[in-house]
């Protein structure tokens, strides 16, 4: 990938993104595709053991509330969702700079995947039927999206916003799998010294 010279001149660290991606072995590509397709199938059904990954993000979400609580209530409430997305996004960025497509795809996939439980939480803003977890006093538990949508004056549109976020999540997951398949299929491993075989 060729970046504009003005970008790399101002931020030399971006030059790394012009390096070729590490090759993914064909067997690894097949294994990853089986995993992603199985995960997408279970996500579409709404149940399955692979969806337990969402449990991992619960303490990350709650940790966001604690981390940002010193910046006021609004930032603290929004901080849960922010950290929930920031962690996989940051890991995806790290792997991208390492030119590792497998790690980049996995973290990007789950960054988009987290939009599904987030959208479910958003859609519950008015109804508030979902059971809520809290790291504070349960007497003062706040429904994140009821609070945030009320603050923005869009509470009556909670389900429409949630539908848009859910669609972005699904499109992002499919796009990530397609990108990973393409980059893995087109990136050939570096030939070993003395290896004179014709490329396949």
N, C-alpha and C positions, 0 to 999 in steps of 0.2 A: 504494500500500500504506500503510495507516494503522497506525502503531506505537503502543503504549500510551504515554500522556503521561508516566508515571513513567520510561520508558526515555529519552525524548528530553530530559526535564528533567535527568537525571543525565548523559547523554551527548549533548550537542547535535549532535555530528557525525552521529548517526544520523538527524537530520532530513532529510539528503540522500536517504535511502532512501524517503522519502515522495514524492519528485519523480517525474514520469512518465518512463517509459523513452523513449530515443531511438527514433524510428521506423526500421524496417528496410524498405528498398525491396523490392517484390515480387520483382524479378529477383534480388536478393541472397538473399532467403529461399529461392527455388528452387535457386540455386547451392549454398547451404549444405546444403540437404536432400539434394541429389545427393551432395555430399561425405560427409555423415554416413552415408547409406545405403550408399554404396560402401565406406566404412571398416568399417561393421558387417558387411557381407558378407565382406570380406576377413578381419576378425577371427574370424568364425565358421568360415571355412575354415582359418584358422591360417597363411595366407601371402598375400603381396601387397605391392606397393611402398609402400602407405600405412603399413604396419606398421613401416616403417623409423623412424618417429617414436620408437619405443622406444629406438633407438640414442642419441637425443638425451638421454634420461634416464639413460643409463649413467654419464656423468661427473657428473651431478647426484647420483646415488646414491653414487658413490665419494667425491664431495666431501663428502657428509654424514658419512662415516666420518672423514675428515680434520678436518672442522670441529669434531666433537664428541669427538675423541680425548683432549682434555685433561680430560674429565669422567669418565674411567674406561672400562673395556672394555665394560661393558654398554651405556652410553649411546652409545659410539662405534659399536658393532655396530647398535644400533637406529636410530642417526642416519642411516644410509644410506636406509632406507625412509622415515623421517620427512621428510627433505629432498625425497625423490622425490615425496611427496605434498604437502608444504608449498608448494613452488614454484608448481605450478598452482593450488592453493587460494588462495594469496596474490594471484596475478594475477587470479583470478576475483573475489575480494573487491574488488580495485582497480577492475575494470571495472564491478562492481555499483554502487559508489559514484559512478562516472562515468555511471551509467545507460545503459550501452552493452550491449544484449543480445547482440550478436554476439560481442564479446570475452568476456563473462561465460559464455555457452554454450560457447564453444570451450575455455576453460580448465577449466570444470567438467567437460566431456566427457572431457578428457584426464586430469583428476584421477581420475575413475572408471575410465578406460581403463587407468591404470597398476596398478589392482588385478588385472588379468589376468596380467601378468608376475610381479607379487608373489605371486599365488596359485600360479603355476607353481613359483616358488622355494620357497614354503612346502611344497608337496606333495613336494618333493625332500628334505625335511629328514632323513628316515631313510635313504633310498637314496643320496643325495649323488652322483647320476649326472651332474648338470649341470656343464659346465665353468665354473669360477669365475674372475672377474677380481679383481685386487687391485692396490692402489697401493703396497703394502708388499712385504716379503720373501715370495715365494711359498712358502717353506718353512713359514711360519706363517699361511697363509691360513685364515680361519675361514668356515665355512658359516653365514651369518647366522641362518637359521631353525632349523638344528640347535642352535645355541648358545642362541637365545632360547627355543625351545620346551622345551629341556632345563632352562633356568633357571626356566621357569614350571611344569615338571612335566607338560607336555602333548605330549611328543614322539610318543607313540603315536597321537595324534589329528591328526597333521599333514595327512593327506589330507582329513579331514572339515572341518577349519578352512579349508583351502585352497578346498574346494568352496563354503563359505559366503561367503568373500571374493570368489570368482569370481562368484557369483550377485549379490552386492551391486554389483560392477563392471558387470555387464550391465544390471541394473535401473537403476542410476544413469545409464548412458549413454542408455538408452531414455527415461528420465524427463527427462533434459536436452534431448533432441531434441524431445520433446513439449512441454516448457515453452517452448523457443525458438520452436517453430511457433506456439503459442498467443499468446505475447506479441508476436510479430512480426505476426501476422494481426490482432490486436485493437488494436494501437497505430497510430493514424493519424498521418500527418505533419501538422505544424502548417500551417494554411492560409496561403498567401502574401497579403500585403496587396493588396487589390483583386481577389482571386480569389473570385468569387461562384458557383462551380460547386457543385452539390449533392454531398454526400458519397456515395461509392459503398458 
